[in-house]
Amino acid sequence: MYQISKRLQNMRYSQTLAMTARARYLKSLGNDIISLSVGEPDFLPPDFILNASKKAIDDGHHYYTPVAGYSKLREVICNKFKRDNNISYSPSQIIVSTGVKQSIINVLLAILNSQDEIIIPAPYWVSYCEMAKLCEANPIIVYTKVENNYKITPEELENAITTRTKAFIFSTPCNPTGSVYSRNELKLLSKVFSKHPNIIIISDEIYEHICYNNEHISIATFPSVYEQTVTLNGLSKSFAMTGWRIGYIGATEWLTQACEKIQGQTTSCANSIAQCAAIAALESSPKSIEYMISAFKKRLDLVVDLLNDIPGFILLNKPQGAFYVFPNVSNFLGKKFNGKKIKNTDDLAIYLLETANVSTVSGTAFGYNNSLRISYAISEDKLENAFKRIKNALKF
Ligand code: GLU
């Protein structure tokens, strides 16, 4: 009798992608679904990037690239890290991968042994825990407080560290809460980490440019933790290129060499055409994508108003970045709507999909039982329509 490995039995399906697949299926049956589940910008990638990829095809970029990525791209990434984040990396400290997801699993496979601990502040992005479990490590979840804007404090971090702690992973701006760590908050966390130089800090900065009022800061800018930090970024969110699957890391050389070893045996390299597009994207000034960021900001303000207009939703924090809101929905739990009992947030997400034709993601995917994640990366018209439907479906 064949059996799935224990490692995989332990891992759950990605709830963001499962919800999106369900919404897509219902749409294919002719249902008018509005998707607020997946974090995917509705813009086209900028023309200059599309033209660079067409040129890459014409120029004959059809073959394997170096495992770590084209050397030109790695140079451009170094310049980008210096220009936007004030971090100095050399090309040998860069690995280009098939999306940030692959960058993360490369790093985790490179550093985690069975039973090692990885600290994950919650609410966390859906795949951190499951990837850690795939590596047979133990995720140590730290439940952050809303009064701290869902950000881990130095004391909470210190208390979670044990002799088994190997890594810490977080995102800023944060998916799903939209919180952004300030320079001072990161400085205080880096003070704790510098007392534990064996802990690898995995800093997911994929929403770097989608940051409204606060400045985005990379924890690797603090010299005391530079050596122990892996800075992750990619093209999906800022350049509206989710399907192109380009992610990259900047890290200390022993770690990039380890990731290169893994990647050489698993995927060979990231897509060659997408790498040429990435050169154009990352050489350009962040000004070229400002129009998308201002649209997201307008949508956030709209969504906050629309949420506040529905009795029962409580938005405890005002997001400062990314394109999600994470309202508390406990007022709806244990109640009946249109004859359906809503026991938990999983039920609520399914109910909204089936009754209002609106897909969202249950907070349980992000380690929180009383919230719902709503992505606002779609047009204002669609958002207004979606919230009208939600309001109708959740009348007390
Ligand atoms: N990162 C996006 C999200 O959280 C894309 C889906 C995924 O890869 O989980 O919705």
Residues whose N, C-alpha, C, O or C-beta is under 5 A from the ligand:
A	BS01	LIG	T16 L17 S37 V38 G39
